[in-house]
Amino acid sequence: MRPALALDGDPLFGLATPPGHSGVAVVRLSGKGIPDLLLPLLRKPDGSPVRGEDLPARVMRRVDLVDSKAGEVLDQVLVVHFPGPRSFTGEAQAEIHCHGAPVVVARLLELLVAAGMRPAQPGEFSRRAFLNGKMDLVQAEALMSLIGASTLRAARAATRHLRGDFSRQVGQIRDVLVVLLAHLEAHLDFSDEEIAPDTPERMLATVTQQQALLEKIHQSASLGRHLRQGFELALVGRPNVGKSSLFNCLAGEERAIVTPVAGTTRDVNEYSVVIAGVPVRLVDTAGLRQGGGVVERVGVERARERLRQADGVLFVAEAQKGVLPGDRDILATLDRDKFLFVWNKMDLLSAGRTIPDVQSAWPGSVVLTASCRTGAGIDQVRAAMVDLLGAIPTDGEGVVLMQARQVAAVGRAVTALQECGHIFVRGGDLELAAIPLREALAALGELVGEVTQEILLDKIFGEFCIGK
């Protein structure tokens, strides 16, 4: 079961805004004795003390922050009180909004320590919210994903988890499986009684249906990974075909050195852009060829390694030269379904001359034309990149698994239901079917944090920032 925490833990504080100079800094407080521990540090604008009744729930008040050592006003601040359990952590909470001068913030934190509070560890506010039942583990991880989101699409996916969409879906599946387990146990414990539990055929249908729902969720893992880390597109081709020029055009700025000398790019250059709301990491690689110096050979080997890892490939060739033996050698190593064929340097193609027929040699290939010098065709290349990354759904997509822990838990539940279904199909002992069914329920319970280990909580919440 989920570990329990007293409604109010020991009082702690954390800076909820980034350190450094800013217009406003926000310090959060939570735990037993809040806001009473704070009151001695506050004065009304007329100099009179601030009492508990002067800080009504969820109402911002302008007060003076007094340096207890100097006896002088340190800053004019805004204070708001959130009584438990109607707060983020479920405990009594407060926030101090002060001016963001580092020296003021540092002194405020010292005053809070002197008042009997301690600095919060990373993720300690969210951890208390989880332990007090204000959110489950999926929602806690979603909060971290939302804070770290680099695109709107990733933020929307995290928000769906945060508002409980995924948890409700998991809860519905668990409810069905719990009822199914009850029917199984009724068969086992009351087989001689006149009761009417579901037939094995209907129970198999239930297992198959819930397994399909979990498999659909599990299939979203790839998209979730790409929403967090981005897709990777590698630009490959022979030396001096214009890969770096195309890289710069797609990046929108001069990120790679471009010269007429073959082999200029000797290492991997990377740059992230956003396409269809998803980060895409463009990778400019060294030209693939035999020979070259020691440094270039290292660059070529790195290029081949990134090519194997990439989600997609932009193969670049020179329109005025056609397909050369070196091009064929590279194309022979590519997955036909994950590369785009880009004829570059179209501005150098002689008048009346057409580009060679690529489709006959590589059926189904997407062939594009571009000129990095004039900019012609670059927009078409970007559009084709979106099509290549066809796994990106439109806005409003359903639940997407965002964390490796979630992927593993759902995967275990799917495997357990598969085994349960196999037992039904084989006509095996129903007592055996109950074992993987309980394993599936345990995996789903672990997913939302109903069954957790302290080391798991330390790992998850330790990745949060201070003050969250």
C-alpha positions in Angstrom: 0.0 0.0 0.0 1.0 3.6 -0.4 3.1 4.9 2.5 1.1 7.3 4.8 2.2 10.7 6.0 0.8 12.7 8.8 -1.3 15.6 7.5 1.4 18.0 8.5 5.0 17.0 8.3 7.9 19.0 9.7 7.9 22.6 8.3 10.0 23.2 5.2 10.6 25.8 2.5 11.8 26.0 -1.0 12.5 28.6 -3.7 9.9 27.9 -6.4 11.4 30.3 -8.9 14.9 30.1 -10.6 17.7 31.7 -8.7 19.2 34.9 -9.9 18.0 38.4 -10.5 14.3 38.7 -11.2 11.3 40.9 -10.7 9.7 38.5 -8.3 10.9 35.4 -6.4 8.4 32.9 -4.8 9.3 30.9 -1.7 6.9 28.1 -0.8 6.4 26.8 2.8 4.6 23.6 3.9 4.2 21.6 7.0 3.2 21.8 10.7 3.0 25.3 12.1 2.5 27.1 8.8 1.8 30.1 8.8 2.3 30.7 12.6 6.0 30.2 12.3 6.0 32.9 9.6 4.0 35.5 11.5 6.8 36.9 13.7 8.7 37.9 10.5 5.7 40.0 9.1 4.4 43.4 9.9 1.4 45.3 8.5 2.2 48.5 6.5 1.3 50.5 9.6 3.9 48.6 11.6 1.5 46.5 13.7 2.0 42.8 14.0 0.4 40.4 11.5 -1.9 37.8 13.2 -3.4 34.6 11.9 -6.7 36.2 11.1 -4.9 38.7 9.0 -4.1 35.9 6.5 -7.4 34.5 5.3 -7.2 31.4 3.2 -6.2 31.8 -0.4 -6.1 35.6 -0.2 -3.0 37.5 -1.1 -1.9 40.1 1.5 0.7 42.9 1.1 2.9 43.0 4.3 6.4 44.0 5.3 9.1 41.4 5.8 11.1 42.3 8.9 14.7 41.3 9.4 14.5 40.0 13.0 18.2 40.6 13.6 18.4 44.2 12.3 14.8 45.0 13.3 14.3 46.8 10.0 12.0 46.1 7.0 13.8 43.9 4.6 11.2 43.9 1.8 7.6 44.6 0.9 6.1 41.2 0.1 2.9 39.4 -0.8 1.9 36.5 1.4 -0.9 33.9 0.8 -2.0 31.0 3.1 -3.4 27.7 1.9 -4.8 25.7 4.8 -4.6 21.9 4.6 -5.9 19.7 3.2 -7.0 22.0 0.4 -3.5 22.7 -0.7 -1.0 21.3 -3.2 0.8 19.1 -0.6 -2.4 18.4 1.5 -0.6 20.2 4.4 -0.8 23.8 5.6 1.1 25.9 3.1 2.0 29.5 2.4 3.8 31.4 -0.3 6.0 34.5 0.0 6.3 36.7 -3.1 9.3 39.0 -2.6 11.4 41.0 -4.9 14.0 38.8 -6.8 17.2 40.4 -5.6 19.5 37.5 -4.7 20.6 39.2 -1.5 17.0 39.7 -0.4 16.1 36.1 -1.2 19.2 34.7 0.6 18.4 36.7 3.7 14.7 35.6 3.6 15.8 31.9 3.5 18.1 32.5 6.5 15.2 34.0 8.4 13.1 31.0 7.7 15.7 28.6 9.0 16.0 30.8 12.2 12.2 30.6 12.5 12.4 26.8 12.8 11.9 25.6 9.2 14.3 23.6 7.0 15.2 23.7 3.3 13.2 21.2 1.2 14.9 18.5 -0.8 14.3 18.3 -4.6 10.7 17.1 -5.2 9.8 17.1 -1.5 6.7 19.2 -2.0 5.4 16.9 -4.8 6.4 13.8 -2.7 4.2 15.1 0.2 1.4 15.7 -2.2 1.7 12.1 -3.4 1.9 10.6 0.1 -1.1 12.7 1.2 -3.2 11.4 -1.7 -3.3 14.7 -3.6 -1.9 13.0 -6.7 -0.8 9.6 -7.8 2.6 8.6 -9.1 1.7 9.1 -12.8 0.5 12.6 -12.1 3.7 13.4 -10.1 5.8 12.2 -13.1 3.6 14.3 -15.4 4.4 17.4 -13.3 8.1 16.8 -13.9 7.4 16.2 -17.6 5.4 19.4 -17.8 8.2 21.5 -16.2 10.7 20.0 -18.5 8.6 20.2 -21.7 10.4 21.7 -24.7 7.4 21.9 -27.0 3.7 22.6 -26.8 2.9 19.0 -27.9 5.0 17.6 -25.0 3.4 20.0 -22.6 -0.1 19.0 -23.7 0.7 15.3 -23.3 2.0 15.9 -19.8 -1.0 18.0 -18.9 -3.4 15.2 -19.9 -1.5 12.9 -17.4 -1.5 15.7 -14.8 -5.3 16.2 -14.9 -5.7 12.4 -14.4 -6.7 11.1 -17.9 -4.2 8.3 -17.8 -4.9 7.4 -14.1 -8.6 7.2 -14.8 -8.1 5.0 -17.8 -5.8 2.7 -15.7 -8.4 2.8 -12.9 -11.2 1.6 -15.2 -9.1 -1.3 -16.5 -8.2 -2.3 -12.9 -11.8 -2.2 -11.9 -12.8 -4.6 -14.6 -9.9 -6.9 -13.8 -10.8 -6.8 -10.1 -14.3 -8.0 -10.9 -12.9 -10.6 -13.2 -10.6 -11.9 -10.4 -13.7 -12.0 -8.1 -15.5 -14.2 -10.6 -12.4 -16.5 -10.9 -12.2 -16.9 -7.1 -16.0 -17.5 -7.0 -15.4 -20.5 -9.3 -12.6 -21.7 -7.1 -14.1 -21.2 -3.7 -17.7 -21.8 -4.3 -17.7 -24.3 -7.2 -20.3 -26.4 -5.4 -22.6 -23.6 -4.5 -25.5 -22.3 -6.6 -23.9 -19.1 -7.8 -23.5 -17.8 -11.3 -20.0 -16.4 -11.9 -19.0 -15.6 -15.5 -18.3 -18.5 -17.8 -14.7 -19.1 -18.9 -15.6 -17.9 -22.4 -16.9 -14.6 -21.1 -13.9 -14.2 -18.8 -11.5 -14.8 -21.7 -13.4 -12.1 -23.7 -12.8 -9.7 -20.8 -9.1 -10.5 -20.5 -8.7 -10.0 -24.3 -10.5 -6.7 -24.3 -8.5 -5.2 -21.4 -5.3 -6.6 -22.9 -6.1 -4.8 -26.1 -6.6 -1.5 -24.2 -3.3 -1.8 -22.5 -1.5 -2.8 -25.7 -2.8 0.4 -27.3 -1.4 2.4 -24.4 1.9 0.5 -24.6 2.2 1.3 -28.3 2.3 5.0 -27.4 5.7 4.6 -25.7 7.6 5.4 -28.9 5.8 8.7 -29.3 6.3 9.5 -25.7 10.0 9.0 -26.0 10.1 11.2 -29.1 8.0 13.9 -27.3 10.7 13.9 -24.6 13.8 13.4 -26.5 12.9 14.3 -30.1 13.1 12.5 -33.4 16.5 12.2 -34.9 17.1 12.8 -38.7 20.5 12.2 -40.1 21.8 13.8 -43.2 24.0 11.4 -45.1 25.7 11.2 -48.5 29.1 11.4 -50.2 31.5 14.2 -49.3 30.7 17.6 -50.7 27.2 16.9 -51.9 25.9 19.8 -49.8 24.8 18.1 -46.6 26.1 20.9 -44.4 24.4 23.5 -46.6 21.1 21.7 -46.3 21.6 21.3 -42.6 22.1 25.1 -42.3 19.0 25.7 -44.4 16.8 23.4 -42.3 18.3 24.9 -39.1 17.6 28.4 -40.2 21.1 29.6 -39.4 24.8 28.8 -40.1 25.5 25.9 -37.8 27.9 23.9 -39.9 31.1 25.0 -41.8 30.6 24.9 -45.5 33.5 24.9 -48.0 34.2 23.5 -51.5 36.7 21.1 -50.0 35.5 17.5 -49.7 35.6 16.1 -46.2 35.1 19.5 -44.4 32.7 17.9 -41.9 34.7 15.5 -39.8 32.5 15.2 -36.8 28.8 15.1 -36.1 27.0 18.4 -35.9 23.5 18.5 -34.2 20.8 21.1 -34.0 17.2 20.8 -32.7 14.2 22.3 -34.6 10.5 21.9 -33.9 8.3 20.2 -36.6 4.6 19.6 -36.1 5.1 20.4 -32.4 7.8 17.7 -31.8 11.5 18.4 -31.4 13.6 17.0 -34.2 17.3 16.7 -33.9 19.1 17.3 -37.2 22.4 15.4 -37.4 24.9 16.5 -40.0 27.4 13.7 -40.6 30.7 13.4 -42.2 30.6 12.4 -45.9 30.7 8.6 -46.3 33.7 7.5 -48.4 36.6 5.2 -48.2 40.1 6.5 -47.4 40.7 10.1 -46.1 42.8 11.0 -43.2 42.7 9.5 -39.7 40.4 12.3 -38.4 38.0 11.9 -41.3 37.9 8.2 -40.9 36.8 8.6 -37.3 34.1 11.0 -38.4 32.9 8.5 -41.0 32.6 5.8 -38.4 30.7 8.1 -36.1 28.4 9.0 -39.0 27.6 5.3 -39.7 26.8 4.8 -36.0 24.4 7.7 -35.9 22.9 6.5 -39.1 22.0 3.2 -37.4 20.4 5.0 -34.5 18.4 7.6 -36.5 14.6 7.6 -36.8 14.9 8.9 -40.3 17.5 9.7 -43.0 17.9 12.5 -45.5 20.1 11.1 -48.2 21.7 13.9 -50.2 23.1 13.6 -53.7 24.2 16.1 -56.4 21.6 16.7 -59.1 24.2 17.7 -61.8 26.2 14.5 -61.3 23.4 11.9 -60.9 23.7 8.7 -59.0 27.4 7.7 -58.6 28.8 4.4 -57.3 29.4 6.0 -53.9 25.7 6.9 -53.7 24.7 3.3 -54.5 26.9 2.0 -51.8 25.2 4.2 -49.2 21.7 3.6 -50.4 22.2 -0.1 -50.2 22.6 0.2 -46.4 19.4 2.4 -45.9 16.0 1.3 -44.8 13.8 2.2 -47.8 10.9 3.2 -45.5 12.8 5.6 -43.4 14.8 7.8 -45.8 14.1 10.7 -48.2 16.1 11.1 -51.4 17.1 14.8 -51.8 18.7 16.0 -55.1 20.7 19.0 -54.0 22.4 21.7 -56.1 19.5 21.9 -58.6 20.7 25.4 -59.5 23.8 23.7 -61.1 21.7 21.3 -63.3 22.2 22.2 -67.0 19.2 23.6 -68.8 17.1 20.9 -70.4 18.7 18.1 -68.4 16.5 16.0 -66.1 17.5 14.2 -62.9 18.0 10.4 -63.2 15.1 8.1 -62.5 15.5 7.0 -58.9 12.1 5.4 -58.5 12.9 2.5 -60.7 16.0 1.5 -58.8 14.5 2.3 -55.4 10.7 1.8 -55.7 8.6 3.7 -53.2 11.4 6.2 -52.4 10.4 9.8 -51.8 12.4 12.0 -54.2 12.8 15.7 -53.6 14.8 18.5 -55.3 16.4 21.4 -53.6 18.9 24.2 -54.0 20.5 25.5 -50.8 21.9 28.4 -52.8 18.5 29.7 -53.9 16.3 28.2 -51.2 14.2 26.4 -53.8 12.6 23.2 -52.5 13.6 23.6 -48.9 10.0 24.0 -47.7 9.1 20.8 -49.6 11.9 19.0 -47.8 10.5 20.2 -44.4 7.0 19.0 -45.4 8.4 15.6 -46.4 10.2 15.4 -43.1 6.8 15.7 -41.3 5.4 12.9 -43.5 8.4 10.8 -42.7 7.8 11.2 -39.0 4.3 9.9 -39.5 4.1 8.6 -36.0 3.2 12.1 -34.9 -0.6 12.2 -34.3 -2.7 15.3 -34.6 -3.6 17.5 -31.6 -6.0 15.8 -29.2 -4.2 12.4 -29.2 -5.0 10.1 -26.4 -2.8 9.0 -23.5 0.9 8.8 -24.2 3.4 7.0 -22.0 6.0 9.5 -21.0 8.3 7.7 -18.6 10.3 4.4 -18.9 8.9 3.3 -15.6 5.3 3.6 -17.0 6.3 1.7 -20.1 7.7 -1.2 -18.1 4.7 -1.4 -15.8 2.2 -1.4 -18.6 4.3 -4.0 -20.4 4.3 -6.3 -17.4 0.5 -6.0 -17.2 0.1 -6.8 -20.9 2.4 -9.9 -20.6 0.5 -11.1 -17.5 -2.9 -10.8 -19.3 -1.4 -12.6 -22.3 -0.5 -15.5 -20.1 -3.9 -15.4 -18.4 -5.6 -15.6 -21.8 -3.5 -18.5 -22.9 -4.5 -20.5 -19.8 -8.2 -19.9 -20.7 -7.6 -20.8 -24.3 -5.9 -24.0 -23.3 -8.7 -24.9 -21.0 -6.3 -24.9 -18.1 -7.0 -24.8 -14.4 -8.8 -21.5 -13.4 -6.6 -21.4 -10.3 -3.6 -21.0 -12.6 -5.3 -18.1 -14.5 -5.7 -16.2 -11.3 -1.9 -16.0 -10.8 -1.1 -13.8 -13.9 -4.3 -11.9 -13.3 -3.0 -10.8 -9.9 0.3 -10.0 -11.5 -1.4 -7.7 -13.9 -3.3 -6.0 -11.1 0.0 -5.6 -9.1 1.7 -4.0 -12.1 -1.2 -1.5 -12.6 -1.1 -0.7 -8.9 2.6 0.0 -9.0 2.0 2.2 -12.1 -0.1 4.7 -10.1 1.9 4.3 -6.9 -0.5 2.2 -4.8 2.3 -0.2 -4.2 5.7 1.5 -4.0 9.1 1.1 -2.5 11.0 3.9 -0.8 13.9 3.6 -3.2 11.6 4.1 -6.1 10.2 7.3 -4.6 13.7 8.6 -3.9 14.6 8.1 -7.5 11.5 9.7 -9.0 11.2 12.7 -6.7 14.9 13.2 -6.6 14.8 14.3 -10.2 12.5 17.2 -9.4 13.7 20.8 -8.9 13.9 22.5 -5.5 10.6 24.0 -4.5 8.4 21.5 -6.4 
